[in-house]
Amino acid sequence: MARTSWVDADSNPDLDAHVAQLEHFTKAMADGVVDKNELEKQENNLVAAMKAVESSLSDEQHSKVTKLLAEVTAYSVMRTLHELAQAQVKSLKL
């Protein structure tokens, strides 16, 4: 199986294709509302994936993956807040 990069040609994070392959995610997003059960299922999937990977990593790899997870989380929160702020500004202009 060919490896798909996490970064696009312009050095931007590009995980959308990977996320789109998560059937449970696309189903949860289909109605535009994430309910408590869907969020709980995603949390369980995340914990399972973390446990599956964590035990197979060397200390150096674990450190790098920990940093990666923290950066992805920070980016996700910041991007969401930025997009919400932009939407709010746009709605005020209407």
ABEGO torsion letter per residue (X at the ends): XBBBBABBAAGBBBAAAAAAABAAAAAAAAAGBBBAAAAAAAAAAAAAAAAAAAAABBAAAAAAAAAAAAAAAAAAAAAAAAAAAAAAAAAAAX
